[in-house]
Every structure is written in structure tokens, then in C-alpha cells.
Amino acid sequence: MGKRTASWVVLLAAAGCLAAVGCKLSEDEAAAVAACRKHGNASEPCRMANRMLASGAGKIAQALEADEKAAQRAAEERAAAKAREEQLAAQGVDPCAELAKQLTAAHPAPACAPKIQEAVDWLKEDPGCAAALGDPEGTANTAADLLGDCDKE
């Protein structure tokens, strides 16, 4: 039985249990069914709930709530980063160019230049250049991971 089939079996068993008279779902089963009803059977929350249910992990409702809160925070952070980028653009500042300038100043070796552009491109996607500028410590750590030892080459 494949993974996809196994999760459908769990979901169908829970749904069948709902239809039966006198059948009471556990808290975890009810949370899995609720997640699938709310988000749809093909959604990530439904798949996550079914994986947890199948593995016997427990505390599905709490995990789904934490996952939803994390997704909400990430969406808020993306919106704030986009607003900051728009604000900087209105001031005539290109946040990605500014980020590249800062990284070049921190890593002036010629071998770092192509890696700096890769780092800027990566940071442009997540969390965004403006957000990266607003988080110097996080950006420095990410840049160190992406640039490696280019200063020593």
C-alpha cells in the first residue's frame, strides 16, 4: 500500500467511523477529520494530520494549531518585508543592490563576487532583500553559509 493510499485509508476509516452509530472518534482522529474538512483532502494540513495519525504521534490538534500559527507569522513577515521593499523603492533605494554592496564590503575577495550574487538572489526569494537588510545577524549567518571560504580562495 502506497503512502497516498495509506493516508486515504486512515481518512476513510475515520469518516466511516463517523457514519457508524455509536462510534466515537479520538481527539486526534477528530482533529485529522476536521483538518481535512477545513482545508481539503489534498492540503498539507490534512496530509500532515493523516501522517501523524498513522504514525501514532498524537497531539494532532496542537501540531496543526502551531503549524497554522507559523504559517500566519510567515505570511505577516512576508507582507512586512514587501512593504519595506516598497518603502525603500519609493526612496530610490534598491534593497538588493544595497545588500550586494554590504556583502561585497564584508567579503572583498574577487572569488566571492559570483557567490555574493548567488547569495543576493537566494535572499531576494526568502526573506527578501529588505528583510535581509533589516536582520544583519541573520543575513551574516546566511551569507557565511552561502559564501563559504571564498575569502580564502
Residue pairs with C-beta under 8 A, 6 or more apart in sequence:
1 9
6 54
7 47
7 50
7 51
7 54
8 41
10 32
10 50
10 53
10 54
11 32
11 33
11 36
11 41
11 46
11 50
14 25
14 29
14 32
14 33
14 53
15 33
17 23
17 25
17 29
18 25
18 33
25 33
27 60
27 61
28 52
28 53
28 58
28 59
28 60
28 61
29 53
31 49
31 60
31 61
31 64
32 46
32 49
32 50
32 52
32 53
32 60
35 43
35 45
35 46
35 48
35 49
35 60
35 64
36 43
36 46
36 49
36 50
38 45
39 45
39 46
40 46
45 64
45 67
45 68
48 63
48 64
48 67
49 60
49 64
51 57
52 58
52 60
52 63
53 60
57 63
77 127
77 131
78 127
78 128
80 131
81 127
81 128
81 130
81 131
81 134
82 128
84 95
84 128
84 130
84 131
84 134
85 95
85 128
85 129
85 130
87 130
88 94
88 95
88 98
88 130
89 95
95 128
95 129
95 130
95 132
95 133
96 120
96 124
96 129
98 129
98 133
99 120
99 123
99 129
99 132
99 133
99 139
100 116
100 117
100 120
102 133
103 112
103 116
103 119
103 120
103 143
103 147
104 112
104 113
104 116
106 140
106 143
107 115
107 116
107 143
107 147
107 150
107 151
109 150
109 151
109 152
109 153
111 150
111 151
111 153
112 147
112 150
112 151
115 146
115 147
115 148
115 150
116 143
116 147
118 146
119 142
119 143
119 146
119 147
120 129
122 142
122 146
123 129
123 132
123 139
123 142
127 135
132 138
132 139
132 142
133 139
